[in-house]
Amino acid sequence: MKIKKYSEFSNLKMLMKRRKCSYKKLSDEIGISIDAINNKLNGYTALNIDEAKRISCILKIHPSEFNRYFTGL
């Protein structure tokens, strides 16, 4: 059984749904596996700042909205 060590990125996952961005697309764009993206967005492993910046570029998140989607970094 996995134990969550970090906060889940609920707002980010909702934005991904609205923008029709799958975990597969995100993993391809960032260059990490789907399992790694899943673990990071669900709070099992840490999301680093570089990955967060790349995700924000892919999803076109305005810098003023960064904290809304990446709280806990």
N, C-alpha and C positions, 0 to 999 in steps of 0.2 A: 504494500500500500504506500502510495506517495504521500509525502507530507509537504504542505505548502509552507515555504519559508519566507515568501515575499507577498506583497499585495497583488491581487488579480487586477488586470487592466480592463475593467468592465466598460468604461467609457470608450476606450480605444477599440474594443471589440464591437461595440455598437456602431461606432463610426465606420469600421471596416464593413459591416453589413450594409449600412446606408450607401457606401461608396462601391459596393459590390466587389470588394477585395477579399479574396480567399486566402487562407493560410498558405496554400500552394503558391499563389502569385507572390505573396510577401516573401516566402522562403526563397523562391527563385530570384527575386530582385535583390535580396540581402545576401544570398549565397550561403544560407545555412539550411539544415533539413527542416521538414515540416514538423517533425517531432520536437526539434529544438525550439521552433517558434511557438508551438503548442505549450511546451513546458514554461517558456518565458512569459507568455501572455496569461497563463493560468496561475502563475506565482510559484512554480516548483523550482525554477532556476532564475538567476538574476539576469535582467536585461541591462546591458551596459549603455553608456551615454552615446557611443558611436552608433549602436544599433537603433537606439531611439531617434537619433538625428536622421538616419537613413529611412526609418519608417515614417517620420514626419514629412520628409521630402516626397516619398512615394504617395502618401495620403493627402499631400498638399495641406498640411496643418500649419496655420499661420503661427509665427513665433510667439505672438501674444497668447495663443491657446495651448502652448506646449505643456504647461503645468496642469491643465485640465485633463490631458490624456496620459501624462507620464508622472503622476504623483507617486512619490516614494523612491524616486531615483536619487 
